[in-house]
Amino acid sequence: MNSSVDQVEEGATGAAAVSTPRPSPHAIPDAEYGWLSRMRSYLILDPLIWLYTVVMGLLALPGGLFDRGGRRLHWFSRAWSWLIMKTIFSPVKVIGLGKIDTSRAHVYVQFRIAFKKELLSYPVVGWQLKRSGQVCIDQQNPSHSISSIRAALKGLKAGLPLVIFPEGGRTPDGEIKPFLSGAFFLAIKAQVDIVPVALVGTYELLPMDTYHIKCRPLEMRVGEPISTAGLTLRDLEAVSGRVQKAIQDLYYDQAPISA
């Protein structure tokens, strides 16, 4: 009887251990985000971000009708991003930018941008993405993305950089997830370098399924470019593994961000 009770207790303890959430990989020690932080986010920061999105998006649309190259729309996008980052008091530190030869085209793994088709359903944001010539990827029906992939490939060969988030979506727990192969397919086909980039602190700033913005410093860590010269699609898996390791090293192994 005692052994049975012990087994039940051990099982319960094991289940509790499994269900215990892991701490955020880059949480700032002793940082507290209580009800004042929530009120600031819900009543000030979130409404301002929606206001910036609507106003900047609507202002950009008329210019986009006559802007085939997307230059004006890119300006509005940069201004929109700058306003948001200043509003949420989250300075961004860029590390390793000197490793990149900006005169050459690259696939930036982790900025035209490749985005999920679902974003087109968002008012203003979806219009902006479509009008500015970003690359739309339909993850449910890859065959529907052929024209976008061809356009991205053509742009890379012409020297236009491309940014792809290889996990295909946001992380629910702040950990790096398995990579999809699209970024590496394009890089190999275009014979351009892949630049691994780790965005540190973005999960902790705004986790999934919440509008509570936790103001904090952020980092963008840039790794050494990975060449695809001479590689074929047979090397796809090896390249994917190499890039994932490079991003994991940037994300986990460098010194944590201090408040």
Backbone as CSV, one residue per row, in Angstrom:
resi,resn,N_x,N_y,N_z,CA_x,CA_y,CA_z,C_x,C_y,C_z
1,MET,0.833,-1.206,0.000,0.000,0.000,0.000,0.868,1.257,0.000
2,ASN,1.900,1.256,0.852,2.781,2.410,0.907,3.496,2.634,-0.415
3,SER,3.915,1.508,-1.049,4.625,1.656,-2.318,3.734,2.285,-3.368
4,SER,2.434,1.928,-3.360,1.505,2.505,-4.321,1.363,4.003,-4.091
5,VAL,1.254,4.379,-2.802,1.142,5.796,-2.482,2.391,6.543,-2.931
6,ASP,3.559,5.920,-2.683,4.806,6.546,-3.084,4.846,6.760,-4.592
7,GLN,4.380,5.749,-5.360,4.389,5.865,-6.808,3.485,6.998,-7.273
8,VAL,2.305,7.091,-6.623,1.377,8.167,-6.995,1.998,9.524,-6.710
9,GLU,2.635,9.629,-5.520,3.264,10.897,-5.166,4.399,11.244,-6.114
10,GLU,5.198,10.221,-6.487,6.281,10.465,-7.422,5.743,10.902,-8.762
11,GLY,4.640,10.230,-9.199,4.050,10.604,-10.476,3.535,12.023,-10.459
12,ALA,2.888,12.405,-9.347,2.376,13.760,-9.235,3.502,14.780,-9.238
13,THR,4.586,14.427,-8.527,5.735,15.328,-8.491,6.337,15.491,-9.865
14,GLY,6.447,14.351,-10.596,6.997,14.409,-11.948,6.137,15.242,-12.865
15,ALA,4.805,15.073,-12.759,3.897,15.846,-13.604,4.020,17.332,-13.309
16,ALA,4.154,17.653,-12.010,4.292,19.056,-11.641,5.569,19.636,-12.205
17,ALA,6.637,18.803,-12.194,7.914,19.278,-12.712,7.816,19.548,-14.199
18,VAL,7.098,18.673,-14.914,6.965,18.846,-16.352,6.146,20.079,-16.687
19,SER,5.075,20.326,-15.897,4.168,21.416,-16.200,4.674,22.777,-15.723
20,THR,5.718,22.794,-14.909,6.248,24.058,-14.422,6.852,24.855,-15.571
21,PRO,6.398,26.081,-15.827,6.922,26.848,-16.951,8.373,27.236,-16.728
22,ARG,9.137,27.207,-17.817,10.532,27.624,-17.745,10.611,29.135,-17.675
23,PRO,11.625,29.671,-17.003,11.770,31.126,-16.982,12.129,31.643,-18.369
24,SER,11.789,32.890,-18.643,12.117,33.490,-19.936,13.629,33.485,-20.128
25,PRO,14.101,33.151,-21.349,15.548,33.049,-21.576,16.294,34.344,-21.286
26,HIS,15.653,35.484,-21.511,16.343,36.763,-21.345,15.574,37.705,-20.424
27,ALA,14.908,37.134,-19.429,14.224,37.971,-18.450,15.252,38.764,-17.648
28,ILE,14.933,40.006,-17.350,15.834,40.859,-16.570,15.607,40.582,-15.085
29,PRO,16.639,40.167,-14.356,16.474,39.852,-12.934,15.888,41.026,-12.150
30,ASP,14.961,40.709,-11.263,14.348,41.680,-10.358,13.447,42.709,-11.055
31,ALA,13.256,42.569,-12.382,12.348,43.494,-13.073,10.906,43.108,-12.758
32,GLU,10.099,44.071,-12.365,8.713,43.807,-12.014,7.779,44.575,-12.944
33,TYR,6.728,43.883,-13.398,5.749,44.495,-14.294,4.359,44.250,-13.691
34,GLY,3.989,45.091,-12.756,2.731,44.922,-12.042,1.573,45.656,-12.693
35,TRP,0.593,46.032,-11.871,-0.628,46.624,-12.424,-0.377,47.992,-13.030
36,LEU,0.613,48.745,-12.515,0.930,50.047,-13.111,1.452,49.881,-14.541
37,SER,2.290,48.847,-14.728,2.797,48.552,-16.068,1.666,48.160,-17.006
38,ARG,0.734,47.347,-16.501,-0.413,46.941,-17.324,-1.289,48.139,-17.705
39,MET,-1.574,49.001,-16.743,-2.402,50.161,-17.023,-1.729,51.084,-18.041
40,ARG,-0.427,51.278,-17.887,0.300,52.112,-18.850,0.214,51.526,-20.246
41,SER,0.345,50.206,-20.331,0.300,49.542,-21.630,-1.087,49.611,-22.248
42,TYR,-2.116,49.221,-21.474,-3.473,49.137,-22.014,-4.075,50.508,-22.315
43,LEU,-3.750,51.515,-21.494,-4.411,52.810,-21.624,-3.605,53.839,-22.414
44,ILE,-2.289,53.625,-22.538,-1.446,54.625,-23.218,-0.702,54.024,-24.413
45,LEU,0.130,53.015,-24.147,1.004,52.509,-25.201,0.235,51.834,-26.332
46,ASP,-0.654,50.907,-25.988,-1.408,50.196,-27.030,-2.247,51.140,-27.887
47,PRO,-3.031,52.065,-27.282,-3.792,52.997,-28.124,-2.912,53.849,-29.031
48,LEU,-1.742,54.273,-28.531,-0.844,55.078,-29.361,-0.329,54.266,-30.548
49,ILE,0.006,53.004,-30.320,0.505,52.163,-31.415,-0.571,51.975,-32.478
50,TRP,-1.817,51.733,-32.038,-2.911,51.617,-33.006,-3.116,52.927,-33.758
51,LEU,-2.981,54.044,-33.066,-3.119,55.350,-33.712,-2.031,55.551,-34.768
52,TYR,-0.771,55.255,-34.394,0.326,55.366,-35.372,0.054,54.488,-36.587
53,THR,-0.419,53.266,-36.342,-0.638,52.315,-37.429,-1.694,52.824,-38.401
54,VAL,-2.795,53.294,-37.860,-3.888,53.765,-38.723,-3.479,55.032,-39.476
55,VAL,-2.941,56.019,-38.762,-2.600,57.299,-39.386,-1.497,57.132,-40.419
56,MET,-0.401,56.461,-40.047,0.714,56.299,-40.981,0.313,55.430,-42.162
57,GLY,-0.492,54.407,-41.899,-0.929,53.543,-42.989,-1.804,54.268,-43.981
58,LEU,-2.750,55.068,-43.473,-3.644,55.805,-44.368,-2.895,56.888,-45.138
59,LEU,-1.929,57.537,-44.480,-1.119,58.542,-45.177,-0.266,57.915,-46.271
60,ALA,0.178,56.679,-46.038,1.073,56.027,-46.994,0.339,55.511,-48.224
61,LEU,-0.934,55.149,-48.063,-1.657,54.502,-49.160,-1.733,55.337,-50.440
62,PRO,-2.092,56.629,-50.384,-2.157,57.395,-51.641,-0.818,57.450,-52.364
63,GLY,0.262,57.644,-51.592,1.585,57.679,-52.219,1.971,56.351,-52.820
64,GLY,1.486,55.262,-52.192,1.826,53.942,-52.701,1.250,53.646,-54.069
65,LEU,0.158,54.334,-54.413,-0.456,54.106,-55.724,0.460,54.540,-56.858
66,PHE,1.361,55.472,-56.579,2.254,55.992,-57.621,3.718,55.684,-57.313
67,ASP,3.942,54.766,-56.387,5.306,54.460,-55.932,5.631,53.009,-56.269
68,ARG,6.001,52.743,-57.491,6.251,51.371,-57.925,7.452,50.747,-57.219
69,GLY,8.433,51.563,-56.896,9.625,51.022,-56.244,9.460,50.801,-54.755
70,GLY,8.402,51.364,-54.162,8.156,51.179,-52.738,8.961,52.082,-51.833
71,ARG,9.665,53.079,-52.401,10.544,53.929,-51.590,9.738,54.745,-50.571
72,ARG,8.627,55.360,-51.023,7.827,56.166,-50.087,7.216,55.291,-48.996
73,LEU,6.732,54.111,-49.376,6.126,53.220,-48.391,7.149,52.742,-47.371
74,HIS,8.359,52.503,-47.812,9.412,52.104,-46.881,9.720,53.236,-45.900
75,TRP,9.666,54.475,-46.385,9.902,55.611,-45.489,8.844,55.646,-44.407
76,PHE,7.575,55.475,-44.784,6.498,55.468,-43.789,6.666,54.308,-42.809
77,SER,7.098,53.157,-43.312,7.290,52.000,-42.433,8.387,52.271,-41.409
78,ARG,9.468,52.890,-41.857,10.564,53.216,-40.935,10.109,54.242,-39.898
79,ALA,9.349,55.256,-40.337,8.859,56.269,-39.404,7.910,55.643,-38.386
80,TRP,7.052,54.736,-38.847,6.118,54.027,-37.959,6.879,53.224,-36.905
81,SER,7.911,52.497,-37.339,8.711,51.693,-36.406,9.430,52.579,-35.399
82,TRP,9.989,53.690,-35.875,10.719,54.608,-34.995,9.795,55.168,-33.929
83,LEU,8.578,55.566,-34.321,7.617,56.110,-33.369,7.273,55.086,-32.287
84,ILE,7.055,53.843,-32.701,6.686,52.802,-31.736,7.811,52.551,-30.743
85,MET,9.037,52.410,-31.242,10.147,52.106,-30.344,10.414,53.243,-29.361
86,LYS,10.228,54.489,-29.796,10.392,55.617,-28.876,9.272,55.650,-27.837
87,THR,8.065,55.278,-28.268,6.913,55.329,-27.378,7.004,54.295,-26.259
88,ILE,7.515,53.095,-26.580,7.528,52.019,-25.583,8.820,51.996,-24.757
89,PHE,9.663,53.017,-24.914,10.866,53.153,-24.075,11.716,51.881,-24.096
90,SER,11.979,51.373,-25.287,12.767,50.140,-25.437,13.923,50.385,-26.406
91,PRO,15.052,50.881,-25.897,16.193,51.137,-26.780,16.732,49.842,-27.388
92,VAL,17.173,49.931,-28.623,17.689,48.757,-29.339,19.184,48.925,-29.574
93,LYS,19.946,47.946,-29.120,21.392,47.931,-29.334,21.717,46.908,-30.419
94,VAL,22.443,47.335,-31.453,22.819,46.444,-32.552,24.266,46.023,-32.365
95,ILE,24.492,44.710,-32.354,25.831,44.158,-32.140,26.252,43.355,-33.372
96,GLY,27.432,43.634,-33.894,27.987,42.829,-34.980,27.665,43.306,-36.376
97,LEU,27.139,44.526,-36.528,26.753,45.013,-37.851,27.952,45.154,-38.782
98,GLY,29.126,45.370,-38.211,30.324,45.527,-39.024,30.740,44.254,-39.756
99,LYS,30.108,43.125,-39.424,30.444,41.867,-40.094,29.845,41.766,-41.499
100,ILE,28.907,42.674,-41.820,28.168,42.559,-43.074,28.717,43.509,-44.130
101,ASP,28.892,43.011,-45.341,29.214,43.838,-46.506,27.884,44.284,-47.105
102,THR,27.453,45.498,-46.787,26.130,45.962,-47.200,26.026,46.243,-48.694
103,SER,27.146,46.171,-49.425,27.087,46.388,-50.876,26.623,45.141,-51.609
104,ARG,26.526,44.013,-50.893,26.092,42.754,-51.503,24.720,42.360,-50.992
105,ALA,24.015,41.556,-51.800,22.706,41.039,-51.377,22.910,39.893,-50.396
106,HIS,22.026,39.794,-49.410,22.067,38.712,-48.427,20.650,38.264,-48.109
107,VAL,20.552,37.047,-47.586,19.321,36.619,-46.936,19.543,36.788,-45.445
108,TYR,18.788,37.682,-44.826,18.913,37.921,-43.395,17.937,37.018,-42.672
109,VAL,18.493,36.088,-41.918,17.639,35.117,-41.238,17.344,35.621,-39.850
110,GLN,16.387,35.912,-39.619,15.763,36.243,-38.343,14.710,37.301,-38.450
111,PHE,16.074,42.480,-44.484,14.882,42.879,-43.849,14.266,43.158,-45.132
112,ARG,13.334,44.140,-49.053,12.076,43.354,-48.743,11.916,42.278,-47.640
113,ILE,10.759,41.991,-46.871,10.469,41.049,-45.792,9.536,39.956,-46.285
114,ALA,9.795,38.710,-45.882,8.873,37.611,-46.163,7.913,37.501,-44.989
115,PHE,6.596,37.455,-45.287,5.618,37.426,-44.215,4.540,36.394,-44.499
116,LYS,3.826,35.985,-43.427,2.765,34.990,-43.565,1.522,35.612,-44.195
117,LYS,0.817,34.820,-44.993,-0.374,35.299,-45.676,-1.407,35.839,-44.697
118,GLU,-1.465,35.281,-43.487,-2.470,35.691,-42.511,-2.404,37.185,-42.187
119,LEU,-1.215,37.787,-42.338,-1.077,39.215,-42.026,-1.842,40.096,-42.997
120,LEU,-2.178,39.568,-44.179,-2.939,40.358,-45.147,-4.345,40.669,-44.646
121,SER,-4.835,39.892,-43.687,-6.186,40.109,-43.170,-6.245,41.279,-42.184
122,TYR,-5.084,41.804,-41.770,-5.067,42.929,-40.838,-5.272,44.234,-41.612
123,PRO,-6.285,45.025,-41.248,-6.479,46.309,-41.935,-5.240,47.189,-41.812
124,VAL,-4.970,47.963,-42.825,-3.855,48.903,-42.913,-2.523,48.162,-43.011
125,VAL,-2.206,47.309,-42.026,-0.932,46.579,-42.056,-0.864,45.685,-43.290
126,GLY,-1.945,44.937,-43.561,-1.974,44.075,-44.727,-1.861,44.854,-46.022
127,TRP,-2.554,45.986,-46.105,-2.478,46.810,-47.310,-1.045,47.307,-47.527
128,GLN,-0.430,47.736,-46.433,0.927,48.278,-46.517,1.906,47.210,-47.000
129,LEU,1.802,46.010,-46.440,2.694,44.924,-46.837,2.540,44.595,-48.321
130,LYS,1.305,44.556,-48.773,1.040,44.191,-50.167,1.508,45.270,-51.131
131,ARG,1.212,46.543,-50.811,1.555,47.635,-51.712,3.055,47.893,-51.767
132,SER,3.769,47.582,-50.698,5.207,47.878,-50.661,6.058,46.756,-51.248
133,GLY,5.407,45.725,-51.787,6.162,44.701,-52.506,6.848,43.673,-51.639
134,GLN,6.371,43.475,-50.391,6.967,42.438,-49.557,6.561,41.056,-50.079
135,VAL,7.211,40.019,-49.578,7.036,38.663,-50.108,6.035,37.905,-49.250
136,CYS,4.893,37.556,-49.825,3.827,36.865,-49.105,3.991,35.349,-49.249
137,ILE,4.013,34.641,-48.118,4.163,33.192,-48.115,2.906,32.549,-47.535
138,ASP,2.307,31.645,-48.305,1.137,30.901,-47.849,1.620,29.557,-47.313
139,GLN,1.724,29.436,-45.982,2.270,28.219,-45.380,1.339,27.030,-45.532
140,GLN,0.036,27.277,-45.672,-0.920,26.185,-45.809,-0.932,25.631,-47.230
141,ASN,-0.695,26.489,-48.216,-0.683,26.080,-49.623,0.564,26.642,-50.299
142,PRO,1.717,25.971,-50.115,2.979,26.486,-50.655,2.943,26.760,-52.150
143,SER,2.136,25.975,-52.905,2.082,26.175,-54.353,1.548,27.556,-54.703
144,HIS,0.740,28.153,-53.797,0.190,29.484,-54.031,1.256,30.565,-53.873
145,SER,2.414,30.208,-53.332,3.476,31.186,-53.067,4.548,31.187,-54.149
146,ILE,4.340,30.421,-55.205,5.381,30.278,-56.231,5.758,31.620,-56.839
147,SER,4.751,32.448,-57.175,5.045,33.741,-57.798,5.823,34.644,-56.843
148,SER,5.472,34.594,-55.548,6.190,35.405,-54.559,7.626,34.924,-54.406
149,ILE,7.810,33.610,-54.408,9.158,33.047,-54.281,10.012,33.425,-55.488
150,ARG,9.421,33.379,-56.666,10.147,33.778,-57.873,10.542,35.250,-57.810
151,ALA,9.625,36.095,-57.306,9.930,37.519,-57.175,11.052,37.743,-56.172
152,ALA,11.016,37.005,-55.056,12.073,37.130,-54.055,13.415,36.695,-54.618
153,LEU,13.396,35.606,-55.372,14.634,35.100,-55.977,15.194,36.102,-56.982
154,LYS,14.305,36.679,-57.783,14.719,37.681,-58.764,15.316,38.896,-58.068
155,GLY,14.687,39.312,-56.962,15.200,40.449,-56.207,16.564,40.180,-55.607
156,LEU,16.758,38.994,-55.070,18.062,38.640,-54.504,19.158,38.680,-55.564
157,LYS,18.858,38.120,-56.728,19.856,38.112,-57.806,20.173,39.520,-58.301
158,ALA,19.195,40.436,-58.111,19.394,41.826,-58.521,20.038,42.659,-57.425
159,GLY,20.304,42.034,-56.261,20.979,42.741,-55.177,20.070,43.288,-54.104
160,LEU,18.792,42.867,-54.087,17.846,43.349,-53.082,17.831,42.407,-51.892
161,PRO,18.217,42.867,-50.691,18.255,41.980,-49.512,16.860,41.477,-49.142
162,LEU,16.831,40.337,-48.475,15.572,39.722,-48.060,15.698,39.277,-46.607
163,VAL,14.674,39.552,-45.810,14.657,39.117,-44.413,13.587,38.051,-44.234
164,ILE,13.960,36.941,-43.600,13.032,35.843,-43.348,13.169,35.396,-41.894
165,PHE,12.030,35.187,-41.238,12.026,34.592,-39.901,11.805,33.094,-40.089
166,PRO,12.866,32.284,-39.975,12.817,30.885,-40.428,11.933,29.955,-39.612
167,GLU,11.503,30.384,-38.426,10.618,29.526,-37.625,9.181,29.553,-38.140
168,GLY,8.858,30.553,-38.954,7.533,30.624,-39.544,6.486,31.257,-38.662
169,GLY,6.856,31.744,-37.499,5.902,32.361,-36.583,6.576,32.724,-35.278
170,ARG,5.812,33.310,-34.373,6.360,33.722,-33.081,6.542,32.522,-32.161
171,THR,7.495,32.641,-31.261,7.728,31.583,-30.285,6.773,31.752,-29.105
172,PRO,6.129,30.674,-28.639,5.207,30.789,-27.508,5.904,30.817,-26.155
173,ASP,7.199,30.507,-26.118,7.892,30.414,-24.831,9.266,31.073,-24.818
174,GLY,9.617,31.777,-25.883,10.911,32.453,-25.920,12.061,31.588,-26.371
175,GLU,11.793,30.307,-26.646,12.842,29.395,-27.106,12.847,29.329,-28.644
176,ILE,14.015,29.073,-29.226,14.134,28.944,-30.677,13.517,27.622,-31.116
177,LYS,12.669,27.678,-32.136,11.973,26.498,-32.642,12.633,26.005,-33.932
178,PRO,12.261,24.792,-34.407,12.841,24.271,-35.647,12.607,25.221,-36.820
179,PHE,13.569,25.250,-37.727,13.517,26.154,-38.866,12.814,25.508,-40.058
180,LEU,12.108,26.354,-40.827,11.591,25.930,-42.118,12.679,26.152,-43.167
181,SER,12.535,25.538,-44.323,13.636,25.517,-45.291,13.611,26.645,-46.317
182,GLY,12.552,27.467,-46.320,12.393,28.463,-47.375,13.561,29.418,-47.521
183,ALA,14.069,29.952,-46.409,15.166,30.918,-46.469,16.395,30.315,-47.113
184,PHE,16.673,29.066,-46.796,17.896,28.422,-47.278,17.754,28.002,-48.744
185,PHE,16.545,27.645,-49.146,16.271,27.354,-50.554,16.577,28.583,-51.402
186,LEU,16.068,29.744,-50.981,16.286,30.974,-51.744,17.760,31.362,-51.776
187,ALA,18.436,31.243,-50.628,19.848,31.632,-50.566,20.705,30.766,-51.469
188,ILE,20.432,29.467,-51.472,21.215,28.558,-52.315,20.928,28.809,-53.791
189,LYS,19.657,28.987,-54.130,19.300,29.228,-55.529,19.920,30.521,-56.045
190,ALA,19.964,31.555,-55.195,20.515,32.846,-55.606,22.021,32.937,-55.375
191,GLN,22.599,31.926,-54.667,24.026,31.911,-54.346,24.453,33.181,-53.589
192,VAL,23.664,33.541,-52.580,23.992,34.693,-51.743,24.247,34.220,-50.317
193,ASP,24.943,35.050,-49.557,25.252,34.712,-48.165,23.994,34.786,-47.290
194,ILE,24.007,34.006,-46.220,22.952,34.055,-45.206,23.525,34.730,-43.963
195,VAL,22.850,35.752,-43.476,23.306,36.460,-42.279,22.413,36.066,-41.104
196,PRO,22.932,35.302,-40.135,22.129,34.952,-38.954,21.956,36.156,-38.034
197,VAL,20.727,36.372,-37.593,20.408,37.494,-36.712,19.543,36.984,-35.565
198,ALA,19.892,37.359,-34.351,19.097,36.999,-33.181,18.496,38.260,-32.568
199,LEU,17.172,38.256,-32.404,16.484,39.362,-31.739,16.273,38.968,-30.278
200,VAL,16.886,39.696,-29.395,16.922,39.316,-27.980,16.068,40.274,-27.154
201,GLY,15.132,39.705,-26.400,14.290,40.495,-25.520,12.906,40.778,-26.072
202,THR,12.657,40.452,-27.339,11.354,40.763,-27.936,10.245,39.887,-27.366
203,TYR,10.564,38.629,-27.052,9.543,37.766,-26.441,9.153,38.286,-25.065
204,GLU,10.153,38.660,-24.275,9.872,39.150,-22.926,9.144,40.496,-22.974
205,LEU,9.413,41.303,-24.003,8.737,42.587,-24.134,7.242,42.409,-24.423
206,LEU,6.911,41.459,-25.305,5.502,41.237,-25.639,5.281,39.763,-25.964
207,PRO,5.005,38.939,-24.944,4.708,37.526,-25.202,3.436,37.382,-26.041
208,MET,3.229,36.170,-26.549,2.017,35.906,-27.318,0.773,36.011,-26.437
209,ASP,-0.359,36.328,-27.084,-1.679,36.335,-26.434,-1.803,37.361,-25.311
210,THR,-1.151,38.489,-25.473,-1.305,39.569,-24.510,-1.031,40.901,-25.201
211,TYR,-1.601,41.976,-24.659,-1.303,43.332,-25.130,-0.498,44.095,-24.083
212,HIS,0.010,43.382,-23.091,0.794,44.013,-22.032,2.234,44.164,-22.499
213,ILE,2.613,45.364,-22.861,3.976,45.658,-23.320,4.853,45.920,-22.096
214,LYS,5.904,45.136,-21.952,6.815,45.257,-20.807,8.076,45.974,-21.273
215,CYS,8.090,47.272,-21.100,9.184,48.100,-21.607,10.531,47.617,-21.085
216,ARG,11.494,47.441,-21.983,12.800,46.911,-21.612,13.773,47.118,-22.774
217,PRO,15.088,47.073,-22.516,16.056,47.174,-23.600,16.047,45.921,-24.471
218,LEU,16.400,46.107,-25.760,16.444,45.007,-26.712,17.808,44.979,-27.395
219,GLU,18.126,43.832,-27.966,19.358,43.705,-28.743,19.093,42.974,-30.050
220,MET,19.772,43.427,-31.099,19.815,42.689,-32.356,21.261,42.247,-32.563
221,ARG,21.486,40.943,-32.478,22.834,40.388,-32.566,23.059,39.782,-33.943
222,VAL,24.061,40.268,-34.643,24.337,39.855,-36.017,25.545,38.923,-36.031
223,GLY,25.414,37.787,-36.706,26.499,36.818,-36.779,27.290,36.927,-38.068
224,GLU,28.299,36.092,-38.190,29.121,36.060,-39.400,28.301,35.523,-40.579
225,PRO,28.383,36.171,-41.757,27.667,35.663,-42.932,28.094,34.236,-43.271
226,ILE,27.131,33.427,-43.687,27.388,32.039,-44.064,27.244,31.918,-45.571
227,SER,28.314,31.540,-46.231,28.333,31.494,-47.696,27.570,30.286,-48.239
228,THR,26.911,30.484,-49.378,26.265,29.369,-50.083,26.912,29.143,-51.450
229,ALA,28.043,29.786,-51.679,28.713,29.669,-52.978,29.043,28.205,-53.274
230,GLY,28.614,27.727,-54.433,28.905,26.362,-54.851,27.993,25.309,-54.259
231,LEU,27.089,25.696,-53.376,26.192,24.716,-52.758,24.986,24.441,-53.663
232,THR,24.386,23.265,-53.475,23.187,22.889,-54.215,22.069,22.575,-53.211
233,LEU,20.898,22.264,-53.734,19.777,21.960,-52.850,20.003,20.696,-52.034
234,ARG,20.970,19.883,-52.430,21.330,18.721,-51.619,21.935,19.133,-50.284
235,ASP,22.451,20.353,-50.229,23.074,20.854,-48.997,22.085,21.606,-48.113
236,LEU,20.804,21.553,-48.468,19.790,22.343,-47.770,19.755,22.046,-46.276
237,GLU,19.718,20.789,-45.917,19.621,20.403,-44.505,20.857,20.818,-43.727
238,ALA,22.032,20.649,-44.339,23.273,21.013,-43.662,23.349,22.519,-43.426
239,VAL,22.934,23.296,-44.433,22.943,24.756,-44.294,21.962,25.184,-43.210
240,SER,20.777,24.578,-43.194,19.775,24.898,-42.183,20.316,24.648,-40.777
241,GLY,20.950,23.511,-40.578,21.517,23.186,-39.277,22.622,24.144,-38.867
242,ARG,23.437,24.544,-39.845,24.533,25.463,-39.544,24.009,26.839,-39.136
243,VAL,22.982,27.307,-39.847,22.412,28.614,-39.528,21.704,28.573,-38.173
244,GLN,20.973,27.486,-37.900,20.280,27.398,-36.622,21.270,27.397,-35.464
245,LYS,22.372,26.693,-35.609,23.387,26.688,-34.550,23.967,28.086,-34.346
246,ALA,24.196,28.807,-35.461,24.753,30.155,-35.356,23.800,31.083,-34.604
247,ILE,22.507,30.964,-34.886,21.526,31.813,-34.207,21.385,31.411,-32.746
248,GLN,21.419,30.126,-32.462,21.355,29.678,-31.069,22.546,30.193,-30.275
249,ASP,23.736,30.184,-30.894,24.917,30.706,-30.208,24.746,32.195,-29.895
250,LEU,24.209,32.948,-30.863,23.990,34.378,-30.641,22.945,34.612,-29.554
251,TYR,21.895,33.820,-29.574,20.748,34.042,-28.697,21.007,33.605,-27.260
252,TYR,21.674,32.466,-27.111,21.829,31.883,-25.769,23.185,32.136,-25.127
253,ASP,24.244,32.202,-25.914,25.588,32.125,-25.346,26.224,33.459,-25.025
254,GLN,25.716,34.553,-25.596,26.301,35.843,-25.292,25.793,36.357,-23.955
255,ALA,26.440,37.402,-23.461,26.061,37.968,-22.154,24.623,38.456,-22.195
256,PRO,23.860,38.260,-21.102,22.469,38.716,-21.060,22.370,40.241,-21.061
257,ILE,21.199,40.731,-21.469,20.960,42.162,-21.475,20.771,42.638,-20.042
258,SER,21.366,43.774,-19.731,21.169,44.371,-18.408,20.146,45.497,-18.514
259,ALA,19.457,45.722,-17.428,18.402,46.746,-17.436,19.003,48.148,-17.565
